Amino acid sequence: MDTQEFDVVIIGGGPAGCTCALYTSRANLKTVILDKNPAVGALAITHKIANYPGVSGEMSGDELLKNMREQAVEYGTSYQRAQVFGIDVSGEMKKVYTPEGTFVGKSLVLATGAMGRSGASFEGESEFLGRGVSYCATCDGAFYRDREVAVVGLNQEAVEEAQFLTKFASKVHWITFKDPKQEDHHAHDLLAMPNVKHWRRTRLASVEGNGGGVTGVKLKTKDADEPQPLDVEGVFIYQNGSKPITDFIGDGVEYNADGGVKVNDDMSTNVPGVWAIGDIRNTPYKQAVVAAGDGCIAAMAIDRYLNHRKSIKPDWDHS
């Protein structure tokens, strides 16, 4: 099995990984991105992006990510499709194991994100993902101004995302099988909103649509014999929550109580030479621009680490 050596090995090709690679490559550090599948990350499946700085109009998440990836490659990053099945961070040189070979780096960046959903839970969910089905109201909520949407789930993420949607949607249909707990003040604040309808003791049976995207859902209430249709244009699903993708890491680094990789202010983990950026940290704000910021911070810290600098060298021209 081939072994390839780099200054920087980045696992994950999302906005965090691509931004980090752009900065490290510009710093003349030999960099590789190992990306399992560029089409399945949280940004890649986002139908439209209209709130990324510098992006005018609307752009698909996949298109924005492609631009990020190509920019990093233009400055010297090596991009490789590879499924990482394990890492070894015990030595000075960090090792990443893939079926395509072993990648060895002086520094290692964990940037695999936090999609967390192992598969679609409902009929029609996968079919209409990115065409009306979403896992991120903050990303897509503005596209449903004056439209009716459904939110599925009772966890904290579902409540917070539903509250965000009330700013845009004419009606938010909140679908839960159980009632929120009496002490859950956020949930009861949501129920008090004038444009929220609570479907209690109800399950989502299926997502309906056509070539243009979602047109509605079918709901199964506990006492009804048959599912009933509900016309909505957006469906926001929060059944499992967003869980950091860390299965390949094992106990090589330290984690927070919520499952995110623990880092300090420069995105360093407890293991010298290993950084974690983006949604793998389980940040409360899962946005592309936040992940990109993480990537920039880590890259400048890596440059300082590998070149034994005491201060950060800025990457801009004042002339």
C-alpha positions in Angstrom: 0.0 0.0 0.0 1.4 3.4 -1.0 2.4 6.0 1.5 2.3 9.7 0.7 3.8 12.5 2.9 2.4 16.0 3.3 2.9 19.0 5.5 -0.9 19.2 6.1 -3.4 16.3 5.7 -7.1 17.5 5.8 -9.9 15.0 6.2 -13.0 16.5 4.8 -13.7 18.7 1.7 -16.4 21.0 3.0 -16.1 24.8 3.5 -13.9 24.3 6.6 -11.5 21.9 4.9 -11.3 23.8 1.6 -10.6 27.1 3.4 -7.9 25.6 5.5 -6.3 24.1 2.4 -6.4 27.4 0.6 -4.5 29.1 3.3 -2.0 26.4 4.0 -1.3 26.0 0.2 -0.8 29.8 -0.1 1.7 29.4 2.8 3.7 26.9 0.7 2.7 24.0 2.8 2.2 20.7 0.9 -1.5 20.1 1.5 -3.9 17.3 0.6 -7.7 17.1 1.1 -9.1 13.6 1.6 -12.8 13.8 0.7 -15.1 10.8 0.8 -17.8 12.2 -1.4 -18.1 15.9 -2.4 -21.8 15.5 -3.1 -23.1 14.5 0.4 -21.9 17.2 2.8 -24.2 19.6 4.5 -23.3 22.5 2.1 -23.3 20.3 -1.0 -27.0 19.3 -0.4 -28.1 22.9 0.3 -30.3 24.0 -2.6 -29.7 27.7 -2.5 -27.1 29.9 -0.8 -27.9 33.6 -0.5 -26.2 34.6 2.7 -22.5 33.8 2.1 -20.4 37.0 2.0 -19.4 38.0 -1.5 -21.9 35.8 -3.2 -24.5 38.0 -5.0 -27.9 36.6 -5.9 -28.5 32.9 -5.3 -26.1 30.0 -5.7 -26.4 26.3 -4.9 -24.4 25.0 -2.1 -22.8 22.5 -4.4 -21.6 25.3 -6.8 -20.2 27.4 -3.9 -18.3 24.3 -2.6 -17.0 23.5 -6.1 -15.6 27.1 -6.3 -13.9 26.7 -2.9 -12.4 23.4 -3.9 -11.1 24.7 -7.2 -9.6 27.7 -5.6 -7.7 25.6 -3.1 -6.4 23.3 -5.9 -5.4 26.3 -8.0 -3.0 27.3 -5.2 -1.5 23.9 -5.0 -3.7 21.7 -2.9 -4.0 18.0 -3.8 -7.6 16.9 -3.8 -8.3 13.1 -3.5 -11.4 11.1 -3.1 -10.8 8.7 -0.3 -12.7 7.0 2.5 -10.8 7.3 5.8 -11.2 4.3 8.0 -8.7 5.1 10.7 -6.0 7.5 12.0 -2.9 7.2 14.2 -2.0 10.5 16.0 0.3 8.9 18.6 3.5 9.9 16.9 5.0 13.1 15.6 3.9 12.3 12.1 0.2 11.7 11.9 -1.1 8.8 9.8 -4.4 8.5 8.0 -5.4 5.1 6.6 -7.5 4.7 3.5 -8.1 2.0 0.9 -6.1 4.1 -1.5 -3.0 4.2 0.8 -1.6 5.8 3.9 -1.3 9.6 4.1 1.3 10.9 6.5 1.3 14.5 7.7 3.3 16.8 9.9 -0.1 18.2 10.8 -3.6 16.7 10.6 -7.0 18.6 10.3 -10.3 16.9 11.2 -13.0 18.5 9.1 -15.6 15.8 8.4 -18.6 17.8 9.5 -21.8 16.8 11.4 -24.5 15.5 9.1 -25.3 12.8 11.5 -28.3 11.3 9.7 -27.6 7.7 8.8 -30.4 7.7 6.3 -33.8 9.0 5.4 -36.4 8.3 8.0 -39.5 9.1 5.9 -40.8 8.2 2.5 -39.9 11.0 0.1 -37.3 12.5 2.4 -34.3 11.5 0.2 -36.1 12.2 -3.0 -36.8 15.8 -2.1 -33.7 16.6 -0.1 -32.6 20.1 -1.3 -35.9 20.6 -3.1 -38.1 21.4 -0.2 -36.7 19.0 2.4 -34.0 20.6 4.6 -32.1 20.0 7.9 -31.2 23.7 8.4 -33.8 26.5 8.8 -31.0 29.1 9.3 -29.7 28.1 5.8 -33.0 27.9 3.9 -35.7 29.7 6.0 -35.6 32.9 4.0 -36.7 31.0 0.9 -40.0 30.3 2.5 -41.2 33.8 3.1 -45.0 34.0 3.3 -45.2 30.2 2.7 -46.3 27.3 4.8 -43.7 24.9 6.2 -43.6 21.8 8.4 -41.1 21.2 11.2 -40.7 17.6 12.4 -39.2 16.9 15.8 -39.3 17.7 19.5 -35.6 18.1 20.3 -34.0 21.5 21.1 -32.8 21.9 17.6 -36.3 21.5 16.2 -37.7 24.1 18.6 -35.0 26.6 17.8 -35.3 26.1 14.1 -39.1 26.4 14.2 -38.8 29.7 16.1 -36.4 30.9 13.4 -38.9 30.0 10.7 -41.7 32.0 12.3 -39.9 35.1 11.1 -40.5 34.1 7.5 -43.2 31.5 7.0 -46.9 32.4 7.0 -47.6 29.2 9.0 -45.2 26.8 10.8 -46.8 23.4 11.3 -44.9 21.8 14.2 -45.3 18.0 14.1 -44.6 16.0 17.3 -45.8 12.7 18.6 -45.2 13.7 22.2 -46.1 16.9 24.0 -43.3 19.2 25.1 -42.4 19.0 28.8 -44.0 21.6 31.0 -40.6 23.0 32.0 -39.5 23.4 28.4 -40.1 27.2 28.2 -38.6 27.5 24.7 -41.2 25.0 23.4 -44.1 26.8 25.1 -42.9 30.1 23.7 -43.0 28.5 20.3 -46.5 27.3 20.9 -47.6 30.9 21.8 -46.5 32.2 18.4 -49.5 33.3 16.3 -48.3 31.6 13.1 -47.5 28.2 14.7 -49.9 25.3 14.5 -49.0 22.3 16.7 -49.9 18.9 15.4 -49.7 16.8 18.6 -49.7 13.0 18.8 -48.9 13.1 15.1 -46.3 11.5 13.0 -45.0 12.4 9.5 -46.1 9.6 7.2 -44.5 10.8 3.9 -43.2 13.8 2.0 -45.1 14.5 -1.2 -44.0 16.5 -4.3 -43.4 16.6 -8.0 -40.7 17.7 -10.4 -40.7 21.2 -8.9 -40.1 20.0 -5.3 -42.2 19.5 -2.2 -45.9 20.2 -2.5 -47.1 18.7 0.9 -46.9 16.0 3.5 -49.1 13.3 4.8 -49.6 13.2 8.6 -50.8 10.2 10.7 -52.4 11.3 13.9 -52.7 8.7 16.7 -56.5 8.3 16.5 -56.9 8.5 12.7 -57.2 5.4 10.5 -55.6 7.0 7.4 -52.9 9.7 6.9 -54.2 13.1 6.0 -52.7 15.5 3.5 -51.3 18.9 4.4 -50.1 21.4 1.8 -46.7 22.8 2.6 -43.7 23.9 0.5 -40.9 23.2 2.9 -40.3 20.3 5.4 -37.6 20.7 8.1 -36.7 17.4 9.7 -34.9 17.2 13.1 -35.4 13.6 14.2 -31.8 12.6 15.0 -30.1 16.0 15.3 -26.7 16.8 13.9 -24.0 14.5 15.2 -20.3 15.0 14.5 -18.8 12.5 12.2 -16.0 11.0 14.3 -16.3 7.3 13.9 -12.8 7.1 12.2 -11.1 9.0 15.1 -11.8 6.7 18.0 -10.3 7.9 21.3 -7.4 9.6 19.6 -8.5 13.1 20.7 -10.6 14.6 23.5 -14.3 15.3 23.0 -16.8 17.7 24.6 -19.8 16.3 26.5 -22.0 16.9 23.4 -19.8 14.7 21.2 -18.0 17.5 19.4 -14.2 17.4 19.2 -12.7 19.7 21.8 -10.5 22.5 20.6 -8.9 25.7 21.9 -9.0 29.2 20.4 -6.8 28.3 17.5 -8.7 25.1 16.7 -6.0 22.8 18.2 -7.1 19.6 19.8 -5.5 18.1 22.9 -3.0 16.3 20.6 -0.2 18.5 19.3 -0.3 18.7 15.6 -4.0 17.9 15.3 -6.7 20.5 14.6 -10.5 20.2 14.3 -12.6 22.7 12.4 -16.2 23.2 11.3 -19.3 21.2 12.4 -17.2 18.3 13.8 -16.8 20.6 16.8 -20.6 20.6 17.1 -20.8 24.3 17.1 -24.2 25.9 17.8 -24.1 27.9 14.5 -23.7 25.4 11.7 -23.1 27.8 8.8 -20.6 27.7 5.9 -19.1 31.1 6.8 -18.5 29.9 10.4 -16.8 26.7 9.1 -14.7 28.7 6.7 -13.6 31.0 9.6 -12.5 27.9 11.5 -10.5 26.8 8.5 -8.7 30.1 8.3 -7.8 30.1 12.0 -6.5 26.6 11.9 -4.4 27.2 8.8 -2.7 30.2 10.3 -2.0 28.3 13.5 -0.6 25.4 11.5 1.7 27.7 9.6 3.0 29.1 12.9 3.3 25.5 14.3 5.2 24.0 11.4 7.5 27.1 11.0 8.0 27.6 14.7 6.8 31.2 14.6 5.8 33.0 17.7 3.3 35.2 15.9 0.8 34.8 13.1 1.8 35.9 9.6 -1.2 37.7 8.0 -2.2 36.7 4.5 -3.1 40.1 2.9 -1.4 42.9 1.0 -1.6 46.5 2.3 0.1 48.0 -0.7 
